[in-house]
Amino acid sequence: MYESGAFVAAQLAPVTDEQVQPNGVDLTLDAVFEQQNAGRIGVEGKTVGERRELDTDESNCYTLTPGGYVARYAETIRVPDDHVGFIYPRSSLMRNSCMLHTAVWDAGYEGRGEGLLEVHHEIEIERGARIAQFVLADADHDGTYDGDYQRENIA
Ligand SMILES: O=c1ccn([C@H]2C[C@H](O)[C@@H](COP(=O)(O)OP(=O)(O)OP(=O)(O)O)O2)c(=O)[nH]1
């Protein structure tokens, strides 16, 4: 069962009332990156390719041409025990021919995560705009997250 937006809001910060939705919480855009060289997914181990952070224009806006980008969310999330998290795109993003993809957000993970932003038609996105919705579902789990991305992007 998915938790309510109020429950999800209690697991992340900063959050405003405007972000809290009936079934989840909208996440905002902190930064956009373009990958520069190949990463590697091995049988053992992995590397993430180098990336370049894109600049905004004078009105704090990214203008993104079609392609794949990595978006970093502004909110720090902690996935509580007995839960698993997923991201959905904000529907207005999808209606503008763009998509945000999710991997599994494990119980015990804490950090400011990232997602693949797929742009199929040029779009302008302001830094700080709501782009995604984070949801939490009840879940059994074996242990808690202890991987390389634990506490990523936390100052
Ligand atoms: O769309 C997503 C999904 C997950 N995460 C965060 C939360 C999750 O708990 C963590 C690690 O994800 P995963 O376990 O899939 O990473 P991995 O590639 O298996 O690496 P590692 O084994 O080092 O964790 O990344 C994101 O930032 N974005």
The ligand as a Gaussian input file, in Angstrom:
#p B3LYP/6-31G(d) Opt

LIG

0 1
 O       15.809000       6.758000      -9.167000
 C       16.515000       6.597000      -8.159000
 C       16.478000       5.418000      -7.401000
 C       17.310000       5.284000      -6.314000
 N       18.131000       6.302000      -5.934000
 C       18.975000       6.180000      -4.733000
 C       18.237000       5.451000      -3.614000
 C       18.785000       4.058000      -3.627000
 O       18.684000       3.439000      -2.377000
 C       20.234000       4.333000      -4.056000
 C       20.966000       3.158000      -4.599000
 O       20.246000       2.577000      -5.656000
 P       20.674000       1.128000      -6.152000
 O       20.714000       0.194000      -4.998000
 O       19.821000       0.783000      -7.308000
 O       22.194000       1.430000      -6.647000
 P       23.302000       0.427000      -7.200000
 O       23.612000       0.832000      -8.584000
 O       22.879000      -0.994000      -6.963000
 O       24.589000       0.771000      -6.350000
 P       25.003000       0.355000      -4.841000
 O       25.062000      -1.141000      -4.819000
 O       26.311000       0.982000      -4.575000
 O       23.933000       0.934000      -3.966000
 O       20.101000       5.365000      -5.042000
 C       18.158000       7.465000      -6.648000
 O       18.870000       8.399000      -6.334000
 N       17.366000       7.571000      -7.759000

